[in-house]
Each structure stands twice: as structure tokens, then as C-alpha cells.
Amino acid sequence: MYPVKSGFCCLNVPQDVLVELSLTVKVIFIIKTFIRPLYKWLPYMICLIHSGISISRGCALYSGFHASLDIYYTLRYPHMTSAIKGLTEVNVCVGKEWYRFPSSFYLPGQQWHLRFIQSEFRGQLPKPYLESTSIIPSDMNDRNTEEPSRYFDISKCHFLVDRDNFMPTLREPRYVLDNDTWSVVHRYPFLDVERSHSLLRSFYIPYISEICNTYTDYLLLANNNLIQL
């Protein structure tokens, strides 16, 4: 510093500039003195922060949306097995929640079938494969337009998987309110994305997420006319 300062003095640099330069060099020295030990821990800190964010994201997805998987596990419960005893075909129906159906492996047996009922979705719904995946099933189109042949008679549904909402439509009524036809077998909390804060629904914060987020019921309903539980 002193050779530099002497050089500036020879060049008639103002004293206030020299004082400012001296303070700047001291500040840089102090910062380096305290930050240099952190360089050793910087990779660990980055990994720790990244891991915390990843775990928080995973917990948010599980706590908010695991109900769409858990509801199908309940089909294997003993009281469900006894309720369908003697039936050769059991119809599990889905409406607006059709795209959250995980897999046919979640259905308990060969006599269980997934059926679609009408909803506000107006595209082409899936259809089971035939004997081979190379065979194109009937009633298919390449425009993703609605195929009415996919829809099943709701009166023949033994069970209905539905998410309760507060904005019912003609095609998506609140089935849970129809107590004469449907009874609630199981219900799980499901995150209401539209009425929850974007940050709190994206990342799980203990205690705060449960209080600030809004949840609806993910329901398994039984047809009172076909099933007695």
C-alpha cells in the first residue's frame, strides 16, 4: 500500500482520494479475512441448501397430492372385499379425476374395472388395450375429440372416485351431497391449488403449510343401490 500511496503522492493526487483508496483496501482485506474460511464450506452449504429445497418440494407433493394414490389402496381393505363378495364385476368410476388414476395394478383383481363418466373434459379418454398393443381399438380418432362411447352408465357404478369442489357444473355435480345414492367410504385431504398460495403449495414448510393452504376432500363413494357397507 505504501509504495502505491507514495506513487500517488508524487502524482499530486488529492488527499481525500488517498484516504478513500486506503479505506477501500482495508475493507477488501477485512472481507477476505472473514470470507476466505467460508470457501472451504461453500460446496457443503450449496449441497445443504439444495437438499433442503428438494426435500421441501418432495414433501409438498406428497402432502398435497398423495390422496389420489391412497384412495385406491382402500379398495383392498377387508371390509371392501366382503362388500363385493359374490360379484363377478365391480365398476370403479371416475369423472374429472380420470387423469389421476395411477394404473390398473391398483385395482384389487380381475373382476375390477375402471369406467369413465361424463365430466367437463371434452377430449378423447383412454381405452384398454386389446390382445396386442399393435391392434388399434375401435372408436379412436386422431383429433383428440370426445368419444361418447367411452362413457359408462353411472347408475351401474359400484364405486366412484371423486374430488369434492365448490364449483359444481352440470357434468360435474357434487356427488357427495347426494346422500340417497352415494355414501362416503373413505376421504383424504387434497390440496386445492386454486385457493392456496403459490409458494406454500410448491414447498412444504412445517406447520405453516397446513395452516395457510386450502384442502378439499378426495373421496371414495359407494353406490347405496349396489353396495352395502
Disulfide bonds with the S-S distance in Angstrom:
Cys93-Cys157 1.87
